[in-house]
């Protein structure tokens, strides 16, 4: 499975960005797709997750500001980020869970950088 993120960039605090993640190349089903954020030298933290039937889960700090959505036909997930804060900055990684014979295989993208200026 190839996972590719896009949409990162530089934005002022209070601004918006929309990230996209596409998982391709698999003949198996893609289950949960999620976004993680990592600051330099820090741990990778879960931000938002979505199942194939649209069930979502958000990190508390982004509730009400970020919206995750999904196009199952294209195995693409979007993360709309509004009212961005400097603490939202970091590298955003997408992870797509591929289900093969009942076993979940996690696949990661290369990440996309988000910079939020004060």
BALO-748017 format. One record per atom (N, C-alpha, C): residue in one letter; x, y, z. Coordinates in Angstrom, 2 decimals, decimal comma, always signed. Example, Ala and Ser with C-alpha at 12.3 -4.5 7.8 and 13.67 -1.06 7.14 Angstrom:
residues 2
+------+---------+---------+---------+
| rest |       u |       v |       w |
+------+---------+---------+---------+
|    A |  +13,19 |   -5,69 |   +7,80 |
|    A |  +12,30 |   -4,50 |   +7,80 |
|    A |  +13,20 |   -3,30 |   +7,80 |
|    S |  +12,85 |   -2,25 |   +7,08 |
|    S |  +13,67 |   -1,06 |   +7,14 |
|    S |  +12,90 |   +0,03 |   +7,87 |
+------+---------+---------+---------+
This chain:
residues 118
+------+---------+---------+---------+
| rest |       u |       v |       w |
+------+---------+---------+---------+
|    X |   +0,85 |   -1,19 |   +0,00 |
|    X |   +0,00 |   +0,00 |   +0,00 |
|    X |   +0,89 |   +1,24 |   +0,00 |
|    X |   +0,57 |   +2,15 |   -0,87 |
|    X |   +1,28 |   +3,42 |   -0,90 |
|    X |   +0,38 |   +4,50 |   -0,30 |
|    X |   +0,90 |   +5,20 |   +0,71 |
|    X |   +0,14 |   +6,24 |   +1,38 |
|    X |   +0,82 |   +7,57 |   +1,08 |
|    X |   +0,05 |   +8,51 |   +0,55 |
|    X |   +0,62 |   +9,80 |   +0,16 |
|    X |   -0,20 |  +10,92 |   +0,78 |
|    X |   +0,49 |  +11,81 |   +1,49 |
|    X |   -0,16 |  +12,97 |   +2,08 |
|    X |   +0,14 |  +14,22 |   +1,24 |
|    X |   -0,75 |  +15,17 |   +1,32 |
|    X |   -0,54 |  +16,46 |   +0,67 |
|    X |   -1,32 |  +17,54 |   +1,40 |
|    X |   -1,00 |  +18,79 |   +1,10 |
|    X |   -1,78 |  +19,90 |   +1,63 |
|    X |   -1,14 |  +20,69 |   +2,75 |
|    X |   +0,02 |  +20,27 |   +3,20 |
|    X |   +0,68 |  +21,02 |   +4,26 |
|    X |   +1,20 |  +22,35 |   +3,74 |
|    X |   +1,66 |  +23,19 |   +4,66 |
|    X |   +2,20 |  +24,49 |   +4,26 |
|    X |   +2,31 |  +25,43 |   +5,42 |
|    X |   +2,52 |  +26,69 |   +5,09 |
|    X |   +2,65 |  +27,74 |   +6,09 |
|    X |   +1,36 |  +28,54 |   +6,15 |
|    X |   +0,86 |  +28,75 |   +7,37 |
|    X |   -0,38 |  +29,51 |   +7,54 |
|    X |   -0,26 |  +30,34 |   +8,80 |
|    X |   -0,95 |  +31,45 |   +8,81 |
|    X |   -0,97 |  +32,28 |  +10,02 |
|    X |   -1,92 |  +31,68 |  +11,04 |
|    X |   -1,65 |  +31,97 |  +12,30 |
|    X |   -2,55 |  +31,52 |  +13,36 |
|    X |   -3,96 |  +32,04 |  +13,06 |
|    X |   -4,93 |  +31,15 |  +13,22 |
|    X |   -6,31 |  +31,49 |  +12,91 |
|    X |   -6,73 |  +31,08 |  +11,51 |
|    X |   -5,76 |  +30,71 |  +10,70 |
|    X |   -6,03 |  +30,32 |   +9,34 |
|    X |   -6,43 |  +28,86 |   +9,21 |
|    X |   -6,55 |  +28,41 |   +7,97 |
|    X |   -7,01 |  +27,04 |   +7,69 |
|    X |   -6,11 |  +26,35 |   +6,68 |
|    X |   -6,07 |  +25,04 |   +6,79 |
|    X |   -5,40 |  +24,18 |   +5,81 |
|    X |   -6,25 |  +22,93 |   +5,64 |
|    X |   -6,13 |  +22,34 |   +4,48 |
|    X |   -6,81 |  +21,07 |   +4,24 |
|    X |   -5,79 |  +20,05 |   +3,78 |
|    X |   -5,64 |  +19,00 |   +4,56 |
|    X |   -4,72 |  +17,93 |   +4,23 |
|    X |   -5,49 |  +16,80 |   +3,54 |
|    X |   -4,78 |  +16,10 |   +2,65 |
|    X |   -5,37 |  +14,94 |   +1,99 |
|    X |   -4,43 |  +13,75 |   +2,11 |
|    X |   -5,02 |  +12,58 |   +2,19 |
|    X |   -4,25 |  +11,35 |   +2,29 |
|    X |   -4,90 |  +10,32 |   +1,40 |
|    X |   -4,12 |   +9,71 |   +0,51 |
|    X |   -4,64 |   +8,68 |   -0,37 |
|    X |   -3,84 |   +7,40 |   -0,18 |
|    X |   -4,57 |   +6,32 |   +0,01 |
|    X |   -3,96 |   +4,99 |   +0,13 |
|    X |   -4,29 |   +4,23 |   -1,15 |
|    X |   -3,24 |   +3,78 |   -1,84 |
|    X |   -3,46 |   +3,11 |   -3,12 |
|    X |   -2,61 |   +1,86 |   -3,24 |
|    X |   -2,95 |   +1,04 |   -4,21 |
|    X |   -2,13 |   -0,11 |   -4,52 |
|    X |   -2,46 |   -1,37 |   -3,76 |
|    X |   -3,58 |   -1,38 |   -3,05 |
|    X |   -3,94 |   -2,57 |   -2,29 |
|    X |   -5,17 |   -3,24 |   -2,89 |
|    X |   -5,16 |   -4,57 |   -2,90 |
|    X |   -6,32 |   -5,31 |   -3,35 |
|    X |   -7,16 |   -5,76 |   -2,16 |
|    X |   -6,74 |   -5,36 |   -0,97 |
|    X |   -7,47 |   -5,69 |   +0,25 |
|    X |   -8,21 |   -4,45 |   +0,75 |
|    X |   -9,02 |   -4,64 |   +1,77 |
|    X |   -9,80 |   -3,51 |   +2,27 |
|    X |   -8,95 |   -2,62 |   +3,16 |
|    X |   -9,26 |   -1,33 |   +3,10 |
|    X |   -8,62 |   -0,35 |   +3,96 |
|    X |   -9,59 |   -0,04 |   +5,09 |
|    X |   -9,13 |   -0,20 |   +6,31 |
|    X |  -10,00 |   +0,01 |   +7,47 |
|    X |   -9,82 |   +1,45 |   +7,97 |
|    X |   -9,39 |   +1,60 |   +9,18 |
|    X |   -9,24 |   +2,94 |   +9,77 |
|    X |   -8,10 |   +3,70 |   +9,08 |
|    X |   -8,36 |   +4,96 |   +8,79 |
|    X |   -7,32 |   +5,86 |   +8,31 |
|    X |   -7,23 |   +7,00 |   +9,33 |
|    X |   -6,03 |   +7,32 |   +9,71 |
|    X |   -5,87 |   +8,33 |  +10,75 |
|    X |   -4,76 |   +9,31 |  +10,46 |
|    X |   -4,84 |  +10,44 |  +11,14 |
|    X |   -3,80 |  +11,47 |  +11,05 |
|    X |   -3,09 |  +11,58 |  +12,39 |
|    X |   -1,77 |  +11,70 |  +12,31 |
|    X |   -0,93 |  +11,87 |  +13,48 |
|    X |   -0,07 |  +13,11 |  +13,29 |
|    X |   +0,30 |  +13,71 |  +14,40 |
|    X |   +1,18 |  +14,89 |  +14,35 |
|    X |   +2,44 |  +14,62 |  +15,15 |
|    X |   +3,55 |  +15,06 |  +14,61 |
|    X |   +4,82 |  +14,89 |  +15,31 |
|    X |   +5,61 |  +16,18 |  +15,25 |
|    X |   +5,98 |  +16,67 |  +16,43 |
|    X |   +6,88 |  +17,81 |  +16,50 |
|    X |   +8,30 |  +17,28 |  +16,55 |
|    X |   +9,23 |  +18,12 |  +16,17 |
|    X |  +10,63 |  +17,71 |  +16,11 |
|    X |  +11,07 |  +17,10 |  +17,44 |
|    X |  +11,53 |  +15,86 |  +17,38 |
|    X |  +12,03 |  +15,20 |  +18,57 |
|    X |  +10,98 |  +14,66 |  +19,51 |
|    X |   +9,72 |  +14,87 |  +19,15 |
|    X |   +8,65 |  +14,43 |  +20,04 |
|    X |   +7,98 |  +13,17 |  +19,56 |
|    X |   +7,02 |  +12,67 |  +20,33 |
|    X |   +6,30 |  +11,46 |  +19,93 |
|    X |   +5,27 |  +11,77 |  +18,84 |
|    X |   +4,86 |  +10,73 |  +18,14 |
|    X |   +3,82 |  +10,87 |  +17,14 |
|    X |   +2,47 |  +10,73 |  +17,85 |
|    X |   +1,63 |  +11,77 |  +17,75 |
|    X |   +0,37 |  +11,78 |  +18,49 |
|    X |   -0,82 |  +11,68 |  +17,54 |
|    X |   -1,80 |  +10,89 |  +17,93 |
|    X |   -3,00 |  +10,77 |  +17,12 |
|    X |   -3,80 |  +12,05 |  +17,14 |
|    X |   -4,31 |  +12,46 |  +15,98 |
|    X |   -5,09 |  +13,70 |  +15,85 |
|    X |   -6,54 |  +13,39 |  +15,51 |
|    X |   -6,76 |  +12,60 |  +14,49 |
|    X |   -8,13 |  +12,30 |  +14,06 |
|    X |   -8,13 |  +10,97 |  +13,31 |
|    X |   -9,26 |  +10,25 |  +13,46 |
|    X |   -9,37 |   +8,93 |  +12,85 |
|    X |  -10,75 |   +8,76 |  +12,25 |
|    X |  -10,84 |   +7,96 |  +11,20 |
|    X |  -12,14 |   +7,72 |  +10,59 |
|    X |  -12,21 |   +6,29 |  +10,08 |
|    X |  -13,35 |   +5,63 |  +10,31 |
|    X |  -13,57 |   +4,28 |   +9,83 |
|    X |  -14,24 |   +4,32 |   +8,46 |
|    X |  -14,32 |   +3,19 |   +7,78 |
|    X |  -14,97 |   +3,19 |   +6,46 |
|    X |  -16,44 |   +3,62 |   +6,52 |
|    X |  -17,11 |   +3,39 |   +7,65 |
|    X |  -18,52 |   +3,79 |   +7,72 |
|    X |  -18,69 |   +5,19 |   +8,32 |
|    X |  -17,58 |   +5,93 |   +8,43 |
|    X |  -17,67 |   +7,33 |   +8,82 |
|    X |  -17,61 |   +7,63 |  +10,29 |
|    X |  -17,32 |   +6,64 |  +11,09 |
|    X |  -17,19 |   +6,89 |  +12,52 |
|    X |  -15,87 |   +7,63 |  +12,76 |
|    X |  -15,95 |   +8,72 |  +13,53 |
|    X |  -14,75 |   +9,56 |  +13,70 |
|    X |  -14,37 |   +9,67 |  +15,16 |
|    X |  -13,11 |  +10,02 |  +15,35 |
|    X |  -12,59 |  +10,22 |  +16,69 |
|    X |  -11,51 |  +11,30 |  +16,59 |
|    X |  -11,55 |  +12,24 |  +17,54 |
|    X |  -10,61 |  +13,36 |  +17,51 |
|    X |   -9,84 |  +13,48 |  +18,81 |
|    X |   -8,65 |  +13,99 |  +18,69 |
|    X |   -7,90 |  +14,38 |  +19,86 |
|    X |   -8,63 |  +15,58 |  +20,48 |
|    X |   -8,67 |  +15,62 |  +21,78 |
|    X |   -9,45 |  +16,65 |  +22,46 |
|    X |   -9,04 |  +18,06 |  +22,04 |
|    X |   -7,78 |  +18,29 |  +21,83 |
|    X |   -7,29 |  +19,65 |  +21,55 |
|    X |   -7,73 |  +20,17 |  +20,17 |
|    X |   -8,23 |  +19,28 |  +19,30 |
|    X |   -8,64 |  +19,73 |  +17,97 |
|    X |  -10,15 |  +19,65 |  +17,77 |
|    X |  -10,86 |  +19,14 |  +18,76 |
|    X |  -12,32 |  +19,03 |  +18,66 |
|    X |  -12,92 |  +20,39 |  +18,35 |
|    X |  -13,84 |  +20,41 |  +17,37 |
|    X |  -14,52 |  +21,65 |  +17,01 |
|    X |  -13,75 |  +22,51 |  +16,02 |
|    X |  -12,47 |  +22,19 |  +15,80 |
|    X |  -11,67 |  +22,97 |  +14,83 |
|    X |  -11,28 |  +22,14 |  +13,61 |
|    X |  -11,04 |  +20,86 |  +13,82 |
|    X |  -10,64 |  +19,96 |  +12,74 |
|    X |  -11,81 |  +19,06 |  +12,37 |
|    X |  -11,90 |  +18,75 |  +11,08 |
|    X |  -12,91 |  +17,82 |  +10,60 |
|    X |  -12,27 |  +16,81 |   +9,66 |
|    X |  -12,47 |  +15,54 |   +9,97 |
|    X |  -11,94 |  +14,49 |   +9,11 |
|    X |  -13,09 |  +13,92 |   +8,29 |
|    X |  -12,82 |  +13,65 |   +7,01 |
|    X |  -13,84 |  +13,07 |   +6,13 |
|    X |  -13,16 |  +12,07 |   +5,21 |
|    X |  -14,00 |  +11,29 |   +4,53 |
|    X |  -13,44 |  +10,17 |   +3,78 |
|    X |  -14,22 |   +9,91 |   +2,50 |
|    X |  -13,48 |   +9,60 |   +1,45 |
|    X |  -14,05 |   +9,13 |   +0,18 |
|    X |  -13,62 |   +7,69 |   +0,01 |
|    X |  -14,49 |   +6,75 |   +0,36 |
|    X |  -14,12 |   +5,33 |   +0,33 |
|    X |  -13,78 |   +4,85 |   -1,07 |
|    X |  -14,46 |   +5,36 |   -2,07 |
|    X |  -14,22 |   +4,91 |   -3,44 |
|    X |  -12,78 |   +5,20 |   -3,86 |
|    X |  -12,21 |   +6,26 |   -3,30 |
|    X |  -10,85 |   +6,65 |   -3,67 |
|    X |   -9,86 |   +6,37 |   -2,55 |
|    X |  -10,33 |   +5,76 |   -1,45 |
|    X |   -9,47 |   +5,53 |   -0,28 |
|    X |   -8,70 |   +6,80 |   +0,08 |
|    X |   -9,43 |   +7,89 |   +0,09 |
|    X |   -8,84 |   +9,19 |   +0,38 |
|    X |   -9,52 |   +9,79 |   +1,60 |
|    X |   -8,71 |  +10,35 |   +2,47 |
|    X |   -9,19 |  +11,00 |   +3,68 |
|    X |   -8,71 |  +12,45 |   +3,69 |
|    X |   -9,59 |  +13,32 |   +4,12 |
|    X |   -9,26 |  +14,74 |   +4,21 |
|    X |   -9,29 |  +15,18 |   +5,67 |
|    X |   -8,41 |  +16,10 |   +5,99 |
|    X |   -8,42 |  +16,71 |   +7,32 |
|    X |   -8,52 |  +18,22 |   +7,14 |
|    X |   -9,70 |  +18,75 |   +7,39 |
|    X |   -9,90 |  +20,19 |   +7,31 |
|    X |   -9,52 |  +20,78 |   +8,66 |
|    X |   -8,54 |  +21,66 |   +8,66 |
|    X |   -8,03 |  +22,25 |   +9,90 |
|    X |   -8,34 |  +23,73 |   +9,91 |
|    X |   -9,19 |  +24,15 |  +10,80 |
|    X |   -9,57 |  +25,56 |  +10,93 |
|    X |   -9,07 |  +26,13 |  +12,25 |
|    X |   -9,05 |  +27,45 |  +12,32 |
|    X |   -8,62 |  +28,15 |  +13,54 |
|    X |   -7,30 |  +27,57 |  +14,06 |
|    X |   -6,35 |  +27,46 |  +13,17 |
|    X |   -5,08 |  +26,84 |  +13,52 |
|    X |   -4,33 |  +27,64 |  +14,57 |
|    X |   -3,66 |  +26,93 |  +15,44 |
|    X |   -2,87 |  +27,52 |  +16,51 |
|    X |   -1,41 |  +27,13 |  +16,32 |
|    X |   -0,47 |  +27,90 |  +16,87 |
|    X |   +0,94 |  +27,53 |  +16,75 |
|    X |   +1,23 |  +26,13 |  +17,26 |
|    X |   +0,50 |  +25,69 |  +18,27 |
|    X |   +0,73 |  +24,35 |  +18,82 |
|    X |   +0,21 |  +23,24 |  +17,91 |
|    X |   -0,48 |  +23,58 |  +16,82 |
|    X |   -0,91 |  +22,58 |  +15,84 |
|    X |   +0,21 |  +22,25 |  +14,85 |
|    X |   +1,27 |  +23,02 |  +14,87 |
|    X |   +2,36 |  +22,84 |  +13,91 |
|    X |   +3,06 |  +21,51 |  +14,11 |
|    X |   +3,64 |  +21,02 |  +13,03 |
|    X |   +4,39 |  +19,77 |  +13,08 |
|    X |   +4,30 |  +19,06 |  +11,75 |
|    X |   +4,84 |  +17,86 |  +11,73 |
|    X |   +4,70 |  +17,02 |  +10,54 |
|    X |   +3,47 |  +16,14 |  +10,75 |
|    X |   +2,59 |  +16,17 |   +9,79 |
|    X |   +1,36 |  +15,37 |   +9,87 |
|    X |   +1,53 |  +14,11 |   +9,02 |
|    X |   +1,35 |  +12,99 |   +9,67 |
|    X |   +1,47 |  +11,70 |   +9,01 |
|    X |   +0,10 |  +11,05 |   +8,90 |
|    X |   -0,09 |  +10,33 |   +7,82 |
|    X |   -1,32 |   +9,57 |   +7,63 |
|    X |   -0,98 |   +8,09 |   +7,75 |
|    X |   -1,88 |   +7,38 |   +8,40 |
|    X |   -1,73 |   +5,95 |   +8,54 |
|    X |   -3,00 |   +5,26 |   +8,05 |
|    X |   -2,83 |   +4,27 |   +7,18 |
|    X |   -3,97 |   +3,53 |   +6,64 |
|    X |   -3,83 |   +2,07 |   +7,05 |
|    X |   -4,87 |   +1,55 |   +7,69 |
|    X |   -4,85 |   +0,15 |   +8,13 |
|    X |   -5,41 |   -0,73 |   +7,01 |
|    X |   -4,57 |   -1,63 |   +6,55 |
|    X |   -4,98 |   -2,59 |   +5,52 |
|    X |   -5,30 |   -3,91 |   +6,21 |
|    X |   -6,43 |   -4,52 |   +5,88 |
|    X |   -6,84 |   -5,77 |   +6,50 |
|    X |   -6,59 |   -6,92 |   +5,53 |
|    X |   -5,65 |   -7,78 |   +5,91 |
|    X |   -5,32 |   -8,95 |   +5,08 |
|    X |   -5,53 |  -10,20 |   +5,91 |
|    X |   -6,47 |  -11,03 |   +5,48 |
|    X |   -6,75 |  -12,29 |   +6,19 |
|    X |   -6,98 |  -12,06 |   +7,68 |
|    X |   -7,71 |  -11,02 |   +7,98 |
|    X |   -8,07 |  -10,73 |   +9,37 |
|    X |   -6,98 |  -10,05 |  +10,17 |
|    X |   -5,85 |   -9,79 |   +9,57 |
|    X |   -4,74 |   -9,14 |  +10,27 |
|    X |   -4,60 |   -7,71 |   +9,75 |
|    X |   -4,48 |   -6,78 |  +10,70 |
|    X |   -4,34 |   -5,37 |  +10,32 |
|    X |   -2,88 |   -5,02 |  +10,09 |
|    X |   -2,61 |   -4,42 |   +8,93 |
|    X |   -1,26 |   -3,98 |   +8,60 |
|    X |   -1,29 |   -2,46 |   +8,48 |
|    X |   -0,45 |   -1,82 |   +9,26 |
|    X |   -0,41 |   -0,36 |   +9,30 |
|    X |   +0,54 |   +0,15 |   +8,22 |
|    X |   +0,08 |   +1,13 |   +7,46 |
|    X |   +0,90 |   +1,71 |   +6,40 |
|    X |   +0,99 |   +3,22 |   +6,58 |
|    X |   +2,19 |   +3,74 |   +6,53 |
|    X |   +2,44 |   +5,15 |   +6,80 |
|    X |   +2,90 |   +5,90 |   +5,56 |
|    X |   +2,49 |   +7,17 |   +5,52 |
|    X |   +3,00 |   +8,05 |   +4,49 |
|    X |   +4,28 |   +8,74 |   +4,96 |
|    X |   +4,81 |   +9,59 |   +4,11 |
|    X |   +6,06 |  +10,27 |   +4,41 |
|    X |   +5,86 |  +11,54 |   +5,23 |
|    X |   +4,63 |  +11,99 |   +5,35 |
|    X |   +4,34 |  +13,17 |   +6,15 |
|    X |   +4,28 |  +14,45 |   +5,34 |
|    X |   +3,54 |  +15,41 |   +5,87 |
|    X |   +3,46 |  +16,73 |   +5,26 |
|    X |   +3,60 |  +17,77 |   +6,37 |
|    X |   +4,41 |  +18,77 |   +6,11 |
|    X |   +4,74 |  +19,75 |   +7,14 |
|    X |   +3,68 |  +20,84 |   +7,26 |
|    X |   +3,29 |  +21,13 |   +8,49 |
|    X |   +2,38 |  +22,24 |   +8,77 |
|    X |   +3,10 |  +23,22 |   +9,67 |
|    X |   +3,18 |  +24,46 |   +9,22 |
|    X |   +3,82 |  +25,52 |  +10,01 |
|    X |   +2,77 |  +26,60 |  +10,28 |
|    X |   +2,61 |  +26,95 |  +11,54 |
|    X |   +1,63 |  +27,97 |  +11,93 |
|    X |   +2,38 |  +29,11 |  +12,57 |
|    X |   +2,32 |  +30,27 |  +11,92 |
|    X |   +3,03 |  +31,44 |  +12,45 |
|    X |   +2,12 |  +32,22 |  +13,39 |
|    X |   +2,73 |  +32,88 |  +14,36 |
|    X |   +1,94 |  +33,62 |  +15,35 |
|    X |   +1,48 |  +34,95 |  +14,78 |
+------+---------+---------+---------+
